Amino acid sequence: MGSKRAEEDAGIMEAVEPEQLGPEQNQDPVLGRLKQWVEAGQWPAWGIVAALDPDTKALYSQWVNIRCHGGVLCLQWQAPATQRDILQLLVPRHLQLKVLRMVHGSVGAGHFGVAKKLQSLCSRFYWPGCHQDVELYVHCCDACTAKNGPTQHSHAPLQQYQVGAPMERAGVDVLGQFPVTEQGNRYILVAMDYFIKWLEAYAIPDQSAITTAERLVTKMFYRFGAPNELHCDQGRNYEAEVFSEACRRLGIKKTRTTPPHPQSDGLVERFNRTLATQLTNLVDKQQRDRNLHLPLTLWAYRTVVQESTCCTPAALMFGHEMHTPVDLVFGPPPELERPAGSGVRYFCELKERLQVSHELAREALAGERQKRAYDSPCQGRDFASGDKVWVFCLDRKKGQSPKLTSQ
């Protein structure tokens, strides 16, 4: 069911050219009326607007921030995380569902939760009531509901691990095994930075110590540098001499979970569930095309705002945002004009942006709020006769991994 829903939501979307956005807005009764006021340079008195629809009145209240950029109506807005002014496209009513499908269910977007999707949508688009529309659309997504289940369990108080810089601490884990792909891969090696939440995942044929060490060194460490600490479970591949020696030579302090409490690697373990959810919505029935969808899933994760840092992993890693599939359909986002500068000036500005972003991430890390939520007692729920419920299915099908199957 997840793959079918993914095909429906991520089907080929007819691109909207930039020059078509203006005429599309003209067809909308609210935006068409608004554009006439903007182009005339004169706004009507409130007594006239008060008799119009709620959407018109909501946009009228923000008229000082409305801009006509290349014949397209936009709303100038200051992003709270970066304090930078951005232009949000005012979306006509007949395109709002298309935008919701693109930012939630399309290839490269990912089936993430309400908070992440609100950040993704608000960075590009706006319409009155968009927050409620995103929440309703995400909560009504069958693919998300079928895969995600209740996660509340009895537990002891959470102990926090503090980090304050990129590659200060990274976690690693192996997801699988899955049906073998055409390339001979059965597992997925997952690694994540604890501070900026940057994610790496590689398809591997086995989980031996040699394969694990080779992929981390040649795929991750040589591009981003070796972390100060590497946290993992007590799998034989991590406890092997070859893996320990690789960490020692690279100056990496290797830490591990304890058998009674594997939750200490919870950051990577939690993403494993997220990754399995995203792949469930994309893979075919045989689950053998994972290699095709893994890069797109990583792309989606790196470009959504993390609730704990209030920034995207891409922005914290590179100092700027990555382009997404939404840009291919609606064109690149309009930007305010800025004076050109030299390479040295760009380097200084990039360094300053990274420093500011990292400081904002440190301030916004939601560890204390997560601790309070984790320490709260579990609450049961009573059902009445006639209530509609989801049934958790434990049946396993031969040749399929339960981690990529909607349950």
Buried (B, 14 or more C-beta within 10 A) or exposed (E): EBBEBBBEBBEEBEEBEEEEBBEBBBEBBBBBBBBEBBEEEEBEEEEEBEEBEEBBBEBBEEEEBBBBBEBBBBBBBEBEBBEEEBBBBBBBEEBBEBBBBBBBBBBBBBBBBBBBBBBBBBBBBBBBEBEEBBBEBBEEBEBBEBBBEEEEEEEEEBEEBEBEBBBBBBBBBBBBBBBEBEEEBBBBBBBBBBBBBBBBBBBBEBBBBEBBBBBBBEBBBEEBEBBBBBBBBEBEBBBBEEBBEBBEEBEBEBBBBEEEEBBBBBBBBEBBBBBBBBBBBBBEEEBBBBEBBBEBBBBBBBBBBBBBBBBBBBBBBBBEBBEBBBEBBBBEBBEEEEEEEEEEEEEEEEEEBBEBBBEBBBEBBBEEEBBEEBEEEEEEEEEEEEEEEEEEEEEEEEEBBEBBBBB
